[in-house]
């Protein structure tokens, strides 16, 4: 099978990444990448930046959030589909850590009409876990196979700010989310390979399992069970061995 992440180096003839060859520059204001940052992204970037690190660096045609000792720290709070081009290009000649937050607890905050106060603040009944990563990872499941790639899942407590917008989001009673704010970092999971995620579930799975079994082991929805099954199969950790009704049955791939 062709590895889509294995590409030939391009650019500098010495194989150096762009950030090493670029001249240092000072800025009087925010660069383009900073203008569209929301609160959660900005807070995580501040958390990961250390003295001497570089931010908003142009590398191989893209802007990297942070560069520390030759490693790119890329913070992404949404789905991973928009990274399908960016990550392969950066991984050609750079080590990359992708940071993704998942809210264990989320408070829904509704500000007053003048924006100067808080009308209400309540805990959302939905709670995330490390396994929610499969919703994002399903769009680029083979990235964890790349030797230059590391995934850091940051479990957080967050605030989600909502404002009135009747036409945009009627299912939320006319309120729409406009920002996410970091309240607390609870823990961080460093994932080097898809097998790291599978090992968290392995003991709770039977020899042959379905997406329902995966969902039950994760204590999450069957949809996430389906996404997890897709990721494990793409990584070569499991294979289809039959069907029960319309449900596919999987087993661990022999090592």
C-alpha contacts under 8 A as a table, 3 or more apart, distances in Angstrom:
res1	aa1	res2	aa2	distance
3	X	6	X	5.57
4	X	7	X	7.47
4	X	88	X	7.87
5	X	88	X	5.54
5	X	91	X	7.56
5	X	92	X	7.66
5	X	142	X	7.97
5	X	143	X	7.06
5	X	146	X	6.57
6	X	92	X	7.22
6	X	146	X	7.94
7	X	92	X	6.11
8	X	92	X	6.98
9	X	15	X	6.88
9	X	92	X	5.94
9	X	93	X	6.39
10	X	13	X	7.58
10	X	15	X	7.42
11	X	15	X	7.23
11	X	60	X	7.70
12	X	15	X	5.30
12	X	16	X	5.82
12	X	17	X	7.17
12	X	18	X	7.48
13	X	16	X	7.60
15	X	93	X	7.22
16	X	20	X	6.54
16	X	21	X	7.20
16	X	93	X	7.50
17	X	20	X	5.77
17	X	21	X	7.06
17	X	59	X	6.93
17	X	60	X	7.46
17	X	93	X	6.28
17	X	94	X	6.76
18	X	21	X	5.32
18	X	22	X	5.94
18	X	58	X	7.22
18	X	59	X	5.08
18	X	60	X	6.27
19	X	22	X	5.26
19	X	57	X	6.73
19	X	58	X	6.94
19	X	59	X	6.00
27	X	30	X	7.34
27	X	31	X	7.83
30	X	33	X	7.88
30	X	34	X	5.66
30	X	35	X	6.36
31	X	34	X	5.45
31	X	35	X	6.57
31	X	56	X	7.35
32	X	35	X	5.38
32	X	36	X	7.49
33	X	36	X	6.36
33	X	37	X	7.09
33	X	56	X	6.56
33	X	63	X	7.12
34	X	37	X	5.25
34	X	56	X	7.69
37	X	41	X	6.16
37	X	42	X	6.16
38	X	41	X	5.60
38	X	42	X	6.18
38	X	179	X	6.32
38	X	180	X	7.12
39	X	42	X	5.11
39	X	43	X	6.05
39	X	179	X	6.68
39	X	180	X	6.07
39	X	181	X	5.30
39	X	182	X	7.29
40	X	43	X	5.14
40	X	44	X	6.20
40	X	77	X	7.78
40	X	179	X	7.79
40	X	180	X	5.41
40	X	181	X	4.83
40	X	182	X	5.29
41	X	44	X	5.28
41	X	45	X	6.13
41	X	75	X	6.74
41	X	76	X	7.32
41	X	77	X	6.72
42	X	45	X	5.13
42	X	46	X	6.26
43	X	46	X	5.12
43	X	47	X	6.22
43	X	181	X	7.92
43	X	182	X	6.59
44	X	47	X	4.87
44	X	48	X	6.23
44	X	75	X	7.38
44	X	182	X	7.93
45	X	48	X	5.27
45	X	49	X	5.98
45	X	65	X	7.29
45	X	66	X	7.48
45	X	75	X	7.02
46	X	49	X	5.29
47	X	50	X	7.98
48	X	66	X	8.00
48	X	73	X	7.90
49	X	53	X	6.07
49	X	54	X	7.95
49	X	55	X	7.95
49	X	66	X	6.71
49	X	68	X	7.92
50	X	53	X	5.54
50	X	68	X	7.85
52	X	68	X	7.61
53	X	66	X	6.68
53	X	67	X	5.74
53	X	68	X	4.93
53	X	69	X	7.54
54	X	57	X	6.78
54	X	66	X	5.52
54	X	67	X	5.09
54	X	68	X	6.72
55	X	64	X	7.08
55	X	65	X	5.32
55	X	66	X	4.37
55	X	67	X	6.36
56	X	63	X	5.69
56	X	64	X	5.33
56	X	65	X	4.80
56	X	66	X	6.30
57	X	63	X	5.30
57	X	64	X	5.16
57	X	65	X	6.77
57	X	66	X	7.12
57	X	67	X	7.40
58	X	61	X	6.41
58	X	62	X	5.54
58	X	63	X	4.48
58	X	64	X	6.34
59	X	62	X	5.33
59	X	63	X	6.03
59	X	64	X	6.63
59	X	90	X	7.40
60	X	89	X	6.95
60	X	90	X	6.53
62	X	86	X	6.95
64	X	67	X	7.20
64	X	72	X	6.59
64	X	73	X	7.18
64	X	74	X	6.15
65	X	72	X	7.43
65	X	73	X	6.17
65	X	74	X	5.33
65	X	75	X	6.72
66	X	72	X	5.76
66	X	73	X	4.96
66	X	74	X	6.62
67	X	70	X	6.17
67	X	71	X	5.50
67	X	72	X	4.54
67	X	73	X	6.04
68	X	71	X	5.22
68	X	72	X	6.52
68	X	73	X	7.50
70	X	94	X	7.27
70	X	95	X	7.18
71	X	94	X	6.60
71	X	95	X	4.96
71	X	96	X	5.75
71	X	97	X	7.31
72	X	94	X	7.07
72	X	95	X	6.15
72	X	96	X	4.69
72	X	97	X	6.14
73	X	96	X	6.00
73	X	97	X	4.91
73	X	98	X	6.09
73	X	99	X	7.13
74	X	96	X	7.10
74	X	97	X	6.13
74	X	98	X	4.88
74	X	99	X	6.07
75	X	98	X	5.89
75	X	99	X	4.68
75	X	100	X	6.27
76	X	79	X	7.79
76	X	80	X	7.63
76	X	98	X	7.07
76	X	99	X	6.13
76	X	100	X	5.45
76	X	101	X	7.83
77	X	99	X	7.97
77	X	100	X	5.53
77	X	101	X	5.98
78	X	100	X	7.86
78	X	136	X	7.49
79	X	82	X	7.31
79	X	135	X	7.47
79	X	136	X	4.66
79	X	137	X	7.82
80	X	83	X	5.43
80	X	84	X	7.23
80	X	136	X	5.21
80	X	137	X	6.44
80	X	139	X	6.32
80	X	140	X	6.92
81	X	84	X	5.63
81	X	136	X	7.52
81	X	139	X	5.41
81	X	140	X	6.95
82	X	85	X	7.37
82	X	86	X	7.84
83	X	86	X	4.98
83	X	87	X	5.66
84	X	87	X	6.15
84	X	88	X	7.02
84	X	139	X	7.91
84	X	140	X	6.65
85	X	88	X	5.88
85	X	89	X	6.55
86	X	89	X	5.43
86	X	90	X	6.27
87	X	90	X	5.16
87	X	91	X	5.95
88	X	91	X	5.15
88	X	92	X	6.39
89	X	92	X	5.51
90	X	93	X	6.38
90	X	94	X	5.81
90	X	95	X	7.91
90	X	96	X	7.38
91	X	94	X	5.02
91	X	95	X	6.20
91	X	96	X	6.52
91	X	146	X	7.91
91	X	148	X	6.12
91	X	149	X	7.14
94	X	148	X	6.75
95	X	148	X	4.54
95	X	149	X	6.12
96	X	148	X	6.12
96	X	149	X	5.12
96	X	150	X	6.36
97	X	149	X	5.97
97	X	150	X	4.68
97	X	151	X	5.63
97	X	152	X	6.89
98	X	149	X	7.70
98	X	150	X	6.33
98	X	151	X	4.92
98	X	152	X	6.06
99	X	151	X	6.15
99	X	152	X	4.79
99	X	153	X	6.04
99	X	154	X	7.03
100	X	151	X	7.70
100	X	152	X	6.30
100	X	153	X	5.07
100	X	154	X	5.99
101	X	153	X	5.82
101	X	154	X	4.52
101	X	155	X	5.87
101	X	156	X	6.54
102	X	128	X	6.16
102	X	129	X	6.82
102	X	130	X	7.04
102	X	132	X	7.22
102	X	133	X	7.62
102	X	153	X	7.01
102	X	154	X	6.09
102	X	155	X	5.03
102	X	156	X	6.00
103	X	106	X	6.04
103	X	127	X	6.82
103	X	128	X	5.38
103	X	129	X	7.45
103	X	155	X	5.79
103	X	156	X	4.68
103	X	157	X	5.48
103	X	158	X	6.11
104	X	127	X	4.93
104	X	128	X	4.38
104	X	129	X	5.89
104	X	155	X	6.05
104	X	156	X	5.68
104	X	157	X	5.92
105	X	123	X	7.31
105	X	124	X	7.20
105	X	126	X	7.50
105	X	127	X	5.42
105	X	128	X	7.00
105	X	156	X	6.97
105	X	157	X	4.86
105	X	158	X	6.44
106	X	123	X	5.93
106	X	124	X	5.51
106	X	126	X	7.63
106	X	127	X	7.24
106	X	157	X	5.84
106	X	158	X	4.85
106	X	159	X	5.54
106	X	160	X	6.76
107	X	121	X	6.30
107	X	122	X	5.33
107	X	123	X	4.38
107	X	124	X	5.68
107	X	158	X	6.26
107	X	159	X	4.62
107	X	160	X	6.05
108	X	120	X	7.85
108	X	121	X	5.50
108	X	122	X	5.31
108	X	123	X	6.16
108	X	124	X	6.29
108	X	159	X	5.94
108	X	160	X	5.01
108	X	161	X	6.20
108	X	162	X	7.15
109	X	118	X	7.05
109	X	119	X	7.72
109	X	120	X	5.85
109	X	121	X	4.50
109	X	122	X	6.81
109	X	159	X	6.46
109	X	160	X	5.87
109	X	161	X	4.80
109	X	162	X	6.17
110	X	118	X	6.00
110	X	119	X	5.51
110	X	120	X	5.31
110	X	121	X	6.51
110	X	161	X	5.96
110	X	162	X	5.27
110	X	163	X	6.23
111	X	114	X	7.88
111	X	115	X	5.54
111	X	116	X	7.28
111	X	117	X	5.68
111	X	118	X	4.19
111	X	119	X	5.12
111	X	120	X	7.03
111	X	161	X	7.51
111	X	162	X	7.45
111	X	163	X	7.02
112	X	115	X	5.14
112	X	116	X	6.48
112	X	117	X	5.31
112	X	118	X	5.37
112	X	119	X	5.01
113	X	116	X	7.90
114	X	117	X	7.53
115	X	118	X	7.69
118	X	121	X	7.24
124	X	127	X	7.47
128	X	131	X	7.93
128	X	132	X	6.30
129	X	132	X	5.66
129	X	155	X	7.26
130	X	133	X	6.06
130	X	153	X	6.82
130	X	155	X	7.08
130	X	189	X	7.72
131	X	134	X	6.12
131	X	197	X	7.90
131	X	218	X	6.53
132	X	135	X	5.92
132	X	136	X	7.81
132	X	224	X	7.11
133	X	136	X	5.49
133	X	137	X	5.97
133	X	153	X	7.65
134	X	137	X	4.75
134	X	138	X	5.65
134	X	224	X	6.48
134	X	227	X	5.78
134	X	228	X	5.53
134	X	231	X	7.35
135	X	138	X	5.85
135	X	224	X	6.35
135	X	227	X	6.33
136	X	139	X	6.37
136	X	140	X	7.97
137	X	140	X	5.48
137	X	141	X	5.44
137	X	231	X	7.36
138	X	141	X	5.26
138	X	227	X	5.84
138	X	228	X	7.44
138	X	230	X	6.91
138	X	231	X	5.84
140	X	143	X	5.89
141	X	144	X	6.79
141	X	231	X	5.30
141	X	234	X	6.45
141	X	235	X	7.01
142	X	145	X	5.56
142	X	146	X	7.62
142	X	231	X	7.92
142	X	234	X	6.64
142	X	235	X	6.20
143	X	146	X	5.65
143	X	149	X	7.13
144	X	147	X	7.83
144	X	149	X	6.28
144	X	150	X	7.04
144	X	151	X	7.65
144	X	192	X	6.65
144	X	193	X	5.08
144	X	194	X	6.05
145	X	149	X	7.73
145	X	193	X	6.20
145	X	194	X	7.48
145	X	235	X	7.42
146	X	149	X	5.49
149	X	192	X	7.20
150	X	190	X	7.15
150	X	191	X	6.08
150	X	192	X	5.13
150	X	193	X	7.83
151	X	190	X	5.90
151	X	191	X	5.01
151	X	192	X	6.46
152	X	188	X	6.58
152	X	189	X	5.60
152	X	190	X	4.57
152	X	191	X	6.09
153	X	188	X	5.63
153	X	189	X	5.07
153	X	190	X	6.49
153	X	191	X	7.68
154	X	185	X	6.90
154	X	186	X	7.59
154	X	187	X	6.12
154	X	188	X	4.53
154	X	189	X	6.52
155	X	185	X	6.13
155	X	186	X	5.45
155	X	187	X	5.30
155	X	188	X	6.02
156	X	182	X	7.14
156	X	183	X	7.36
156	X	184	X	5.62
156	X	185	X	4.56
156	X	186	X	5.30
156	X	187	X	7.30
157	X	182	X	6.48
157	X	183	X	5.31
157	X	184	X	5.01
157	X	185	X	6.47
157	X	186	X	7.08
158	X	180	X	6.58
158	X	181	X	5.45
158	X	182	X	4.79
158	X	183	X	5.07
158	X	184	X	6.98
159	X	180	X	5.60
159	X	181	X	4.94
159	X	182	X	6.58
159	X	183	X	6.78
160	X	177	X	6.52
160	X	178	X	7.66
160	X	179	X	5.89
160	X	180	X	4.58
160	X	181	X	6.43
161	X	177	X	5.61
161	X	178	X	5.81
161	X	179	X	5.16
161	X	180	X	6.22
161	X	181	X	7.82
162	X	175	X	5.84
162	X	176	X	5.09
162	X	177	X	4.21
162	X	178	X	5.74
162	X	179	X	7.35
163	X	175	X	5.28
163	X	176	X	5.56
163	X	177	X	6.57
163	X	178	X	6.97
164	X	174	X	5.62
164	X	175	X	4.34
164	X	176	X	6.31
165	X	168	X	5.60
165	X	169	X	6.55
165	X	174	X	5.09
165	X	175	X	5.27
165	X	176	X	6.00
166	X	169	X	6.01
166	X	170	X	5.79
166	X	173	X	7.27
166	X	174	X	3.83
166	X	175	X	6.58
167	X	170	X	6.41
167	X	174	X	6.93
168	X	174	X	7.24
168	X	176	X	7.09
169	X	172	X	5.87
169	X	173	X	7.15
169	X	174	X	5.43
169	X	175	X	6.21
169	X	176	X	5.85
170	X	173	X	5.08
170	X	174	X	4.70
170	X	175	X	7.29
171	X	174	X	7.07
172	X	175	X	5.44
172	X	176	X	7.01
182	X	185	X	7.65
185	X	188	X	7.86
191	X	194	X	7.40
191	X	196	X	6.05
191	X	197	X	7.26
192	X	196	X	6.82
193	X	196	X	5.54
193	X	197	X	7.53
194	X	197	X	5.41
194	X	198	X	6.44
194	X	231	X	7.83
194	X	232	X	6.99
194	X	235	X	6.62
195	X	198	X	4.85
195	X	199	X	5.97
195	X	237	X	7.23
196	X	199	X	5.28
196	X	200	X	6.85
197	X	200	X	5.41
197	X	201	X	7.24
198	X	201	X	5.42
198	X	202	X	5.90
198	X	232	X	7.37
199	X	202	X	5.00
199	X	203	X	7.58
200	X	203	X	7.56
201	X	204	X	5.61
201	X	205	X	6.58
201	X	214	X	7.78
201	X	217	X	6.31
201	X	218	X	7.19
202	X	205	X	5.44
204	X	217	X	5.89
205	X	208	X	7.68
205	X	209	X	6.52
205	X	213	X	6.69
205	X	214	X	7.14
205	X	217	X	6.96
206	X	209	X	5.79
207	X	251	X	6.16
207	X	252	X	7.37
208	X	249	X	6.42
208	X	250	X	5.52
208	X	251	X	4.69
208	X	252	X	7.65
209	X	212	X	7.87
209	X	213	X	5.77
209	X	214	X	7.33
209	X	249	X	5.55
209	X	250	X	5.23
209	X	251	X	6.34
210	X	213	X	5.17
210	X	214	X	6.52
210	X	247	X	6.82
210	X	248	X	6.18
210	X	249	X	4.91
210	X	250	X	6.04
211	X	214	X	4.94
211	X	215	X	6.11
211	X	222	X	6.42
211	X	225	X	4.74
211	X	226	X	5.24
211	X	228	X	7.91
211	X	229	X	6.35
211	X	247	X	7.78
211	X	248	X	7.73
211	X	249	X	7.93
212	X	215	X	5.03
212	X	216	X	6.11
212	X	222	X	5.76
212	X	225	X	6.37
213	X	216	X	5.06
213	X	217	X	6.13
213	X	225	X	7.66
214	X	217	X	5.09
214	X	218	X	6.20
214	X	222	X	7.78
214	X	225	X	5.00
214	X	226	X	7.95
214	X	228	X	7.43
214	X	229	X	7.53
215	X	218	X	5.15
215	X	219	X	5.77
215	X	220	X	5.22
215	X	221	X	5.60
215	X	222	X	5.08
215	X	223	X	7.82
215	X	224	X	6.52
215	X	225	X	4.38
215	X	226	X	7.96
216	X	219	X	4.83
216	X	220	X	6.58
216	X	221	X	7.97
217	X	220	X	7.93
218	X	225	X	7.83
220	X	224	X	6.68
220	X	225	X	7.50
221	X	224	X	5.39
221	X	225	X	6.50
222	X	225	X	4.67
222	X	226	X	6.19
223	X	226	X	5.12
223	X	227	X	6.40
224	X	227	X	4.93
224	X	228	X	6.01
225	X	228	X	5.07
225	X	229	X	6.14
226	X	229	X	5.09
226	X	230	X	6.26
227	X	230	X	5.08
227	X	231	X	6.29
228	X	231	X	5.09
228	X	232	X	6.15
229	X	232	X	5.21
229	X	233	X	6.08
229	X	238	X	7.97
230	X	233	X	5.25
230	X	234	X	6.07
231	X	234	X	5.09
231	X	235	X	6.16
232	X	235	X	5.11
232	X	236	X	6.35
232	X	237	X	5.24
232	X	238	X	5.81
233	X	236	X	5.07
233	X	237	X	5.72
233	X	238	X	4.85
233	X	239	X	5.85
234	X	237	X	7.66
235	X	238	X	7.85
236	X	239	X	7.26
236	X	253	X	6.77
237	X	252	X	5.95
237	X	253	X	5.30
238	X	250	X	6.27
238	X	251	X	5.46
238	X	252	X	4.34
238	X	253	X	4.62
239	X	250	X	5.40
239	X	251	X	5.64
239	X	252	X	6.42
239	X	253	X	5.81
240	X	248	X	6.70
240	X	249	X	5.75
240	X	250	X	4.46
240	X	251	X	6.52
241	X	248	X	7.80
241	X	249	X	5.71
241	X	250	X	5.45
241	X	251	X	6.39
242	X	248	X	6.06
242	X	249	X	5.04
242	X	250	X	7.15
243	X	246	X	6.46
243	X	247	X	5.47
243	X	248	X	4.46
243	X	249	X	5.12
244	X	247	X	5.20
244	X	248	X	6.46
244	X	249	X	6.80
